Amino acid sequence: MKTTTGPTLTEEMRAVQKQHPGWHVWKSSAGRIWAATAENHTGGSGTTLDAPTPEAMHREIAVQVHEWEACAA
């Protein structure tokens, strides 16, 4: 029997989504983590990002939000 400790992938994805309101996070059938938001602060349409892990997705979203904030300044 395999014992796992720590959060499951689903729990990690939910945590990313909770940390970034307005973003929807899911796992594709290919195993990549995706996130999308209808918000776009540069005048375009919504934004979709992908990353290999929930941790990497957290960073990708943070970078995107930082770029939006920099454009608005």
KOLGUVO-714222 format. One record per residue: x, y negated, z negated of N, C-alpha, C in turn; residue in one letter; residue number from 1. Coordinates in steps of 0.05 Angstrom, whole numbers, plus 5000, padded with zeros to 4 digits. Each point is the difference from the previous one (the first is absolute). Layout:
% residues N
[pt [X,Y,Z],[X,Y,Z],[X,Y,Z],"A",NUM];
...
END
This chain:
% residues 73
[pt [5017,5023,5000],[4983,4977,5000],[5018,4975,5000],"M",1];
[pt [4994,4982,5018],[5015,4975,5002],[4986,4979,4983],"K",2];
[pt [5017,4988,4983],[4990,4978,4982],[5010,4974,5011],"T",3];
[pt [4982,4981,5003],[5009,4973,5009],[4996,4981,4977],"T",4];
[pt [5018,4981,4999],[4997,4978,4981],[4998,4974,5015],"T",5];
[pt [4988,4981,4988],[4997,4974,5014],[4975,4999,5017],"G",6];
[pt [4995,4978,5012],[4976,4996,5015],[4999,5016,5026],"P",7];
[pt [4976,5006,5009],[4997,5013,5026],[5003,4979,5022],"T",8];
[pt [5002,5009,5025],[5001,4982,5022],[4975,4982,5001],"L",9];
[pt [4977,5012,4996],[4975,4985,5000],[5001,4979,4978],"T",10];
[pt [5010,5007,4976],[5001,4980,4979],[5020,4978,5007],"E",11];
[pt [5022,5007,5012],[5020,4979,5008],[4988,4981,5021],"E",12];
[pt [4985,5011,5019],[4987,4983,5020],[4979,4982,4988],"M",13];
[pt [4985,5011,4981],[4980,4983,4986],[5014,4978,4984],"R",14];
[pt [5023,5006,4988],[5014,4979,4985],[5010,4978,5019],"A",15];
[pt [5009,5007,5024],[5009,4980,5019],[4976,4982,5007],"V",16];
[pt [4977,5013,5006],[4976,4985,5008],[4991,4982,4977],"Q",17];
[pt [5002,5009,4975],[4992,4984,4977],[5019,4976,4997],"K",18];
[pt [5026,5004,5005],[5019,4979,4997],[4997,4979,5022],"Q",19];
[pt [4988,5007,5022],[4997,4982,5023],[4971,4998,5008],"H",20];
[pt [4984,4985,4986],[4971,4997,5007],[4997,4991,5029],"P",21];
[pt [4980,5010,5013],[4995,4993,5028],[5013,5019,5020],"G",22];
[pt [5018,5018,4990],[5013,5020,5017],[4987,5027,4996],"W",23];
[pt [4996,5015,5022],[4990,5027,4998],[5023,5019,5007],"H",24];
[pt [5006,5019,4983],[5023,5018,5003],[4990,5029,5005],"V",25];
[pt [5012,5014,5019],[4993,5028,5005],[5024,5015,5012],"W",26];
[pt [4998,5026,5000],[5020,5018,5012],[4990,5011,5026],"K",27];
[pt [5016,4998,5021],[4992,5011,5026],[5004,5030,5001],"S",28];
[pt [4990,5013,5020],[5003,5029,5004],[5029,5007,5005],"S",29];
[pt [5016,4980,5009],[5029,5005,5004],[5016,4996,4975],"A",30];
[pt [4987,4992,4978],[5013,4997,4974],[5011,4972,4994],"G",31];
[pt [4996,4981,5018],[5008,4972,4995],[4980,4986,4983],"R",32];
[pt [5009,4980,4985],[4982,4984,4984],[4994,4974,5016],"I",33];
[pt [4975,4994,5002],[4991,4976,5015],[4985,4981,4981],"W",34];
[pt [5001,4975,5007],[4985,4980,4985],[4990,4979,5020],"A",35];
[pt [4976,4991,4996],[4988,4979,5017],[4985,4980,4984],"A",36];
[pt [5000,4975,5010],[4985,4979,4989],[4988,4983,5022],"T",37];
[pt [4976,4989,4995],[4988,4983,5020],[5011,4971,4998],"A",38];
[pt [5015,4995,4978],[5012,4974,4996],[5024,4996,5017],"E",39];
[pt [5003,4977,5011],[5024,4992,5014],[5003,4970,4998],"N",40];
[pt [5021,4992,4989],[5004,4972,4994],[5015,4985,5022],"H",41];
[pt [5004,5013,5022],[5014,4987,5023],[4981,4994,5023],"T",42];
[pt [4974,5002,4995],[4980,4994,5021],[4993,5022,5018],"G",43];
[pt [5012,5024,4997],[4994,5022,5017],[4979,5019,4988],"G",44];
[pt [5000,5024,5009],[4981,5020,4990],[5012,5013,4975],"S",45];
[pt [4988,5021,4990],[5009,5014,4977],[5028,5013,5004],"G",46];
[pt [5010,5012,4978],[5027,5011,5001],[4998,5029,4991],"T",47];
[pt [5016,5017,5014],[5002,5029,4993],[5030,5006,4998],"T",48];
[pt [5007,5014,4978],[5028,5007,4995],[5002,5030,4996],"L",49];
[pt [5024,5012,5005],[5004,5028,4993],[5027,5003,4987],"D",50];
[pt [5002,5021,4983],[5025,5006,4985],[5000,5029,4994],"A",51];
[pt [5024,5011,4993],[5001,5028,4994],[4990,5009,4972],"P",52];
[pt [4999,4981,4981],[4992,5006,4973],[4983,4977,4988],"T",53];
[pt [4985,5006,4979],[4985,4978,4987],[5019,4979,4989],"P",54];
[pt [5023,5007,4990],[5019,4981,4989],[5009,4981,5023],"E",55];
[pt [5006,5012,5023],[5009,4984,5023],[4977,4982,5009],"A",56];
[pt [4975,5010,4999],[4978,4984,5009],[4996,4976,4981],"M",57];
[pt [5004,5004,4974],[4999,4978,4981],[5019,4978,5009],"H",58];
[pt [5024,5008,5007],[5020,4980,5009],[4992,4987,5026],"R",59];
[pt [4990,5015,5019],[4991,4989,5026],[4978,4979,4997],"E",60];
[pt [4981,5006,4983],[4978,4981,4995],[5012,4975,4986],"I",61];
[pt [5017,5004,4981],[5012,4977,4986],[5015,4982,5019],"A",62];
[pt [5015,5012,5019],[5015,4985,5020],[4980,4984,5018],"V",63];
[pt [4979,5014,5009],[4980,4987,5017],[4988,4976,4986],"Q",64];
[pt [4991,5003,4975],[4988,4979,4985],[5020,4977,4996],"V",65];
[pt [5025,5006,4994],[5021,4980,4997],[5003,4984,5026],"H",66];
[pt [5000,5014,5023],[5002,4986,5026],[4976,4981,5004],"E",67];
[pt [4976,5009,4993],[4976,4983,5003],[5004,4975,4983],"W",68];
[pt [5009,5004,4975],[5003,4977,4982],[5022,4981,5011],"E",69];
[pt [5021,5011,5011],[5021,4983,5011],[4990,4984,5024],"A",70];
[pt [4983,5012,5016],[4988,4985,5023],[4981,4978,4991],"C",71];
[pt [4987,5004,4978],[4981,4981,4990],[5014,4976,4986],"A",72];
[pt [5024,5004,4992],[5015,4979,4985],[5009,4977,5018],"A",73];
END
